[in-house]
Amino acid sequence: MNNDLLFDFNVDKAAKMVFITREFNAGLSLVWDAFTKPELLDQWGAPAPMRAKTKYMDFKVGGRRFYAMISPEGQERWSIQEYTSISPKTNFKMYNSFADKDENRELPGSEWDYNFSEQNGITKVNITIFNESLARMEKMIEMGFKIGFTMTLKNLEDLLTALSQKLQEEN
């Protein structure tokens, strides 16, 4: 990891919120695509040794992504993400909840707010997660969310490095 790039992870239990800021050494368009295209999301969207698999994704307001994180043993943990707001290349918001394989939601869920900005080829992603219940947030943290999400963002960093190198070679 490039130690000059910002990574910040804070929890505010009283507000039931998690705040994550992460910088990537990649252009805004590439980072945006990595968060909004299923073929890219599936390459980085789960902490190893798990993998992500999108069943379907419709990235538009009111659209949804239905996906699973799959363990090496084949166990699936499904989630539904419903997009509530999209401002291309700067922000999107979604409602996230765990679900079963038949898309029955496990409530309560959480609201995710993603903000993207670029300066001098470094793209900053700010993520704010509001949990509908403190119990849900505590369970998420107890299950290793910080470690898992940190690993997932490292996967993204590696993917962005590989994609950026590929783009440079093509030009």
N, C-alpha and C positions, 0 to 999 in steps of 0.2 A: 504494500500500500504506500502511496505517496504521502509521506508524513506532513507535507505542506498543505494537504487538502483537509478542509474542516470536516469533522465528524462530531456531532453533539447529540446526546440522548438524555432527555430530562423527563421526569414523571412528576406530575402535580396531583397527588391523591385527592386533595380537597376539591379540586375542580374536575376530577375524573378524566384528566387529560395526559397525553404523552406528546412531547415535542421532539422532533427529530430534524436535524439539519445535516446535510451531507453534500460535499462538493465532489464533482467528477471532472477529470481532465478530458472533456469531450464537449463538442458543440451542443447547443440547445436542441436543435432538430433531432439529433441522434438520441439524446437522453429522453426527450419527449416520446419518440418512437418506442424506446425501450419500455416505457411505462404504459403505452397505449396500443401496442400491437401484440396480439396473442402469440405470434410465432417468435417474438423476442421475449415476451414475458415468460414463456415456458422454458426459456434457456437459462433464466436466472432466478425465477420466482419462488424458490424453496431452498432451505438450508440443506447442504449435503449431510447425509447421503440421500436425502429425500429429493424428489423431482416434482415439478409442477406440470399439470396437464389441463389445458383449457378444453372444456366440452363445447362451449360456444361463447362468443363475445361480440357484442354490438355496442361499440364505443360511440354513443350519442346520448343526449339527455333523455332519460327514461329507459335507456338500453341497459343491458346487463352482461356481466361475465359470470359464468358458472364454471368453477375449476376445482381441482383437487390437488392436494399435496399428497404424494404417494411415497410410502416407505419402501425400503429395499425388499421387505417381505410382502409388498403388495397391498398393505392397508391404506385406505383412502380417507382423507379428511377434507370434506367438501366445503366450499364457501360460495356465497352469492354476493356479488358486488353490483349495486345499482347506481348508475351515474346520475347525479342530481344537478350538476352544473359543469359546463365545459367552456373555457375561454382558450382557444387553441394556442399552444406553446407557452402559456403563462400559468394556467390554473385548471384543475378539475377537482370536483368533489364527488364523493360516493358514499353510499351507505353499505356497510359490510356486515354480514352475519354468517355464522357457521350454518351448515345445512346437512341434510342427509342426501343420499345419492338420488333421491326423487325430488329434490329441491324444496323440501319442507324446512323452513327456517328454524333455527334455534335462537330464540330471542332471550335476552336483549342483544343488540348489536352495537355497532360503533360507526361514527361519522368520521370520514377521512377527508382532509383538505390538503391538496398538493399544490405547492407554488414553485414555479420554475423561473430562474433568471440566469443570464450569462454575462460574464465580464472577462474579457481577454482570453476567450477560449475555455474558461472554467465555468461549468454549469452548476449552480447551487439549487438543491431541491430542499424545500422546507415542507415537512409533513406534520400536520396537527391531527391527533386522533382524540376524539371525544367519545368516551364510553358511556352508554346509557345507564350503566350501574357500576357502583364501586366494586361490588362482588365480581362482576365480569372482568373489570380491569385487573383486580388483584389476582384472579385466576390466570389471566393472560400472562401477567408478569411472573407468577409462580411457575407456569409451564415453560419459562425460559424465553419469553418474547424478545428481550433485549439481545440475548446471545444469538438466537435464531435470525432475527432481523439484521443484526450486524453481519452475520455470515451471508445472508441473502444479498445485502448491499455490496459485499466483497465480490460475490458472484457477478453482480451487475458491473462493478468496476472492471473485472477481468473481461467480461463480454465487450464492454465499451472500448477497452484497449485493443482487443482483437479486431473489432469492427472498424475502429479508427485507422488501424494499420492497413487493413484491407482497402479502405477508401483511399488512403495515401498511395498505395501501390497501383491502384487503378488510374490515378490521376497523374 
